[in-house]
Amino acid sequence: MTREPDVHGRLPGVGGVDLYWQCWLPTGEPTGVLLISHGIGEHSGRYDPVVGTLLPDGWAIYGLDHRGHGRSGGTRVHVRRYDDLLQDFETFRRDVAARHPGLPLFLLGHSLGGQIALAYALRHQDRLSGLALSAPALVSDTVPARLVPVLALVARALPTLRPVGIDDSAISSDPAVVADYRADPLVHHGKPTLSLGAAIYAQMDSLPPRAVELRLPLLIQHGTEDRLTDPSGTRRLDEASGSPDTTVQWYDGLWHEIFHEPGRDAPLGDLRRWLAEHRDGGR
């Protein structure tokens, strides 16, 4: 299910790639801003449960379709360099911040979007009021760390090769969610490129040790039955985090997309409370 945005538009990304963004606004004046960084293959319109939960609290909620995803331009589910994703997101953040000067700005990232959000936050902590991650992609059980440099070399030679796909049946225990995902024309149902895959695995190796640099308030949420992003990555991030305000919440039995699970009320409620406490406590 996707909720129609109140506002939407386009921005120029790195290399002139056309980036699509959309926004949902509360009834009254916004009291805070939330940016959403979505997962691999999907798009920013798949966060209706988050939007519906947070709008009554006065949040202005903005989602960017990453390059190669959703309504944005670019080769499907592909990047030349990981840094392009981070530069795109900074262009997006600047545009949103200019629309809401003075309001606290938080970032929510899911799966690959959680990895991107963490990488972005480590580069631009001073531009955010807090960071929330859902099932961040920080560990792989398919590519050992010692083989990541080899994968990078192969990706340079064959960047648009598409060897491995995503098991979409594992996104949620709710068959209706899986069916909606498979029927969604804005979801990429093919495989990501080798160039994107190599970039993702390289970040898995480098990001968790850098988490000691974090000073932002940090929330990490993860389902214990996630088969797409290894929960050990969340444990690793928790252990490494330098933030004095780190909260980790586990949801017993929930699968990868915790906000689309039958038990979604618990993670949505926890996210709502954490955001409100950190927004209101910072004013």
N, C-alpha and C positions, 0 to 999 in steps of 0.2 A: 504494500500500500504506500502511495506517495501523496503527500499533502501539497497542494498548490502554494507556491511562495507568494509573499506579499510584494516582494521586489526581486528583480533578477537583472543580471547584466553580464558584461564581458570585459576582460582585461587582457592586455598583451603580456604573454609569458616570455620566458627566455627563447631567443631565436624567432620571435614573432608568433609563437604558438598562441592560438586563440583560447583563452581560459574562460569557462562559464562559472558564475557564482549565483547563489540564490539566498534569499533571506526571509525569515518569518518574524513578524513584529508583534509585540504585545498590544493589548487594547489601549493602555495609557502610555506615558513616557517610559522608555526603557530605563532600567536601573542597573543593568550590566549587559555585557556582550559575551557571547559564546561562539567560538569558531569551531567547526567540525572538520576533521581530517579523516576521510573515509578509507575503507580497506581496498585491497587489490581486486580489480575487476568490477567493482560496484560503482556507486555514485552517491552524491550528497543528498539525493532525494529519498534515500532508504532509511532515514532517521526519524520517521514520524513519531515513534514512541517517545523519543527524547524531546522532540519539539512539543508534542502535546503535554508532556509532563512539566516542562519548564516555562512555557509561555505564560501561564497564570502567575508566575513569580516575577514577571517583569523583564525577562531576558529577551534581548534581540539576538536571534540565532542565525548565524551565517554558515553556509556550506560552500566549499570550493570543489568542483570536479577536477581532480588532478589531470595533468596532461595525459592524453591517451585514454581517458575515461569519460563515461557519460556524455555530456554535451560539449565537452572541451575538445579542442583540436589535437592533432598529433597522432602518430602511429599508435594503434591500439595497444594498450598495456605494455608500453616500451619507454625507456629513457636512454639517452646517450650517456648522461652523467647523473648521478644521484643529486649532485648539487643543483641541477636544474629544478628539481622538485622543491628544494628549500628556497631558492630564489623566487620561484613562482609564488610560494606561500607568503613570502615577505611582501611581495607586490600586493597580494590579496589583503594581508593584515594592514598594510599602510592605508589602503583604500577604505577598509572598514573603520579603522581608527579615526580617519578624517570625517566619517559620517557621524561618529559618536564621541566627540572630544571630551575628555575628562572622565569617561566611564571606565570602570574596571573591566579588563578583557582577559577571558579565560580560554584555554584551548583543550578540546576533547579529541582524542585520536583513537581509532579502533583498528586493531590488527596491523596491517602494513601502515595504515594511517597513524597508529600509535607509535610505530617506529619513526615515521616521518615527524610526528609531533615532538617526540623526545629529541631527535636530532635538531629540529628547529629551536626548541627551548634551550638546548645547550649552547646554541649560537646567539640567541636573542632573549635571554632571561629578563633583561630589563624592560622588555616590551610586553610582558605578560604578568597577570596577577596570580595565576595558578595553572597547573597542568593536570588533566585527568586522562588516564589511559585505560582502555578496555581491551583485554586480551592482546597486549602488544607483542609484535613479532620480533622476539629478541634471541631465540634459540632455535636451531634446526637439528632434527634428528635424521635428516636425509643427506646432508652434505657435511662431512667432518671438517673442522676448522683448518686442518692441514691441506685440504683440497681446494679451499676457497681461492688461493692465488692461481691454481691451475684453471679453475672455472673462469676466472677473470681473463686469463690469456686466451682461452677458447672463445670467450664472448667478444674479445677484440676482433678476432678473425671472422666470427659468425654472429654478429650482434642481433640479427633478427630471426635467428633460429628459434623455434618454439618446441622444445623437447618434452616439457612436463606441464601438466595442468593441475587444477585445484579440484579436490573432491567436494563438489557443492552439496552432496547429501549430508555432509558433516557440519553445515553451518548452524543448523538448529534441529532440535528433537521434534519440532512441530512440522509435520508434513506439509501443512498449508504454507508455511514460511518458505520451505524449499520449493514448492510449486510456484509461488509468486516470484521467487528469485529466478527460476528457470524461464518464466514467462515474461520477465521484464526486458523490454527491448533495449534499455539503456545499460544493462549489465553485459559485460564482455564474457561470452560463454566459451571462448576459445582459450588457448594457452598464452601465458605471458612470454615475452621474448627472453632470450638468454642474457641479453644485456641488462634487463631489469632484474632478472634473477640473481645474476652475479653481484649487482649493486646492493641488493637486499642482504645477501649472505655476508658481504663485506661489512655492512653496518652491524650485523649481528655480532661480529667478532670485535668491533671497535667501540660500540656504543655503551654497553654495560660498564666497562671499566671507567669510562668518562663520567658516569653518573655521580661520582664523588664530587664533581663540580656543581651539582644542582644545589640551589638555595631556595628555589620556588616551592610553595606548597604543592605537594604531589599526592594524587589519589591514583591507586592502581586497583582495577577490578578484574577478576578472572573466574571463569567457571572451572570446576575441578575436572569435568569430563570433556574439556576442549581437546579435539583431535587435530586441529589445524594449526594452532600456535601453542607450542609446548609451555605448560604452566611453569616449568622450571626457569623460564626466562623472567617471569615476574618475581620469583624468589631471588634470582640473581640480582635483579634491579633493586629490590628491596634491601638486600644486603649491602649493595654498593652505594646506594643513594646518600648524598651528602646533605640532603634537605633536612633541616631540623623538624619539619612538619610533613612527615610521610605517613600515609594511611594506605594499608593494603586490605582489601576485602575479598574473601573467597566465597563462592556460591556453590554449595554442594550439589552435584548432579547436573549443573547447567553446562550446556555445550558452548560453542564458539561465540555466537552472536547473543550475548547475554541480554541485550535489549529486545531481542525477538524470541526469547524463550518463553514457554508457558509460565515460568516463574520469574518473569521480567519485573514484576512489581518491586521485588527486593532490591535489585541493582539500580533500578530507576529511582526508587525512593532514597537510597543511599547517595546517589549522585546528586539528587535535588537538594538534600540536606547539606552535603559537603559544599556545594557551590554557594548556597545561600549563606552558610556560616562564614565562608571565606570572603564573599562579596561584602556582606554586612559588617563583618569584623574589620574590614580594611577601610571603612568609610569614617 
